[in-house]
């Protein structure tokens, strides 16, 4: 997994970098096919904005969160990203589980 952290109007301190790395490690625990993660942290007046582009095998996921505190924005971002990754994982894993697959359908017909 390649992790890129960028800051707009914000210096990326080692504390923020470590915090983001810990939160993104949670995503890789749920889904290990993560190819690339790009995190952008920005400050616009009193709003702290965190964005992430997650490149998975077969899909790209974009999530953003805005809060008054950067750490709160990162927490919210990690929660949203976690939900979307789990949803993607469920969609890719449930292929032909309900109907029993093609072999089962042809056996039921005859």
C-alpha positions in Angstrom: 0.0 0.0 0.0 1.4 3.4 -1.0 0.4 6.2 1.3 0.7 9.8 0.2 -0.1 12.6 2.7 -0.3 16.2 1.4 -1.1 19.4 3.2 -2.7 22.5 1.7 -2.0 25.6 3.9 -0.9 23.2 6.6 2.4 21.7 7.6 2.3 17.9 8.0 3.8 17.3 11.4 5.1 13.9 12.5 2.2 13.7 14.9 -0.4 14.2 12.2 1.4 11.8 9.9 1.4 9.1 12.5 -2.3 9.7 13.3 -3.3 9.4 9.6 -1.1 6.3 9.2 -2.8 4.6 12.2 -6.3 5.4 10.8 -5.5 4.2 7.3 -4.0 0.9 8.8 -7.5 0.2 10.1 -8.8 0.2 6.5 -6.2 -2.3 5.4 -7.2 -4.6 8.2 -10.6 -4.9 6.7 -9.6 -5.1 3.1 -6.1 -6.1 2.1 -6.3 -5.3 -1.6 -5.6 -1.6 -1.2 -3.2 -0.4 -3.9 -2.8 3.3 -3.3 -4.0 5.8 -0.7 -3.8 9.6 -1.2 -4.7 11.8 1.8 -5.1 15.6 1.4 -5.3 17.7 4.6 -6.4 21.3 4.1 -7.2 24.4 6.2 -9.7 26.9 4.9 -10.3 29.7 7.4 -11.9 27.9 10.4 -12.7 24.7 8.6 -10.3 21.7 8.6 -10.8 19.4 5.6 -9.6 15.9 5.1 -9.9 14.0 1.8 -8.8 10.6 0.7 -8.6 8.9 -2.6 -8.4 5.1 -2.1 -7.5 3.0 -5.1 -8.7 -0.6 -4.8 -8.5 -3.4 -7.3 -11.5 -2.6 -9.5 -12.7 0.6 -7.8 -11.7 4.1 -6.6 -13.2 5.5 -3.5 -13.3 9.2 -2.6 -14.2 10.4 0.9 -14.0 13.9 2.5 -14.8 15.2 5.9 -14.9 18.8 7.3 -14.7 19.7 11.0 -13.5 22.4 13.3 -10.6 20.3 14.4 -8.2 18.4 12.2 -8.0 15.3 14.3 -11.9 15.2 14.4 -12.0 15.5 10.6 -9.5 12.6 10.3 -11.6 10.5 12.7 -14.7 11.2 10.7 -12.9 10.5 7.4 -11.7 7.1 8.7 -15.2 6.1 9.8 -16.7 7.1 6.4 -13.9 5.3 4.6 -14.3 2.2 6.7 -18.0 2.0 5.9 -17.4 2.4 2.2 -14.6 -0.2 2.1 -16.8 -2.7 4.0 -19.7 -2.1 1.6 -17.4 -2.7 -1.4 -16.0 -5.8 0.2 -19.6 -7.2 0.8 -20.6 -6.4 -2.8 -17.6 -8.2 -4.3 -17.9 -11.2 -2.0 -21.6 -12.0 -2.5 -21.4 -13.2 -6.0 -23.9 -16.1 -6.6 -24.3 -16.9 -2.9 -28.0 -16.4 -2.7 -29.1 -18.6 -5.7 -26.5 -21.3 -5.2 -24.6 -20.6 -8.4 -25.1 -21.6 -12.0 -24.7 -25.4 -11.4 -27.5 -25.4 -8.8 -29.9 -23.4 -11.0 -29.5 -25.8 -13.9 -30.0 -28.9 -11.6 -33.2 -27.4 -10.2 -34.7 -26.9 -13.6 -34.3 -30.5 -14.8 
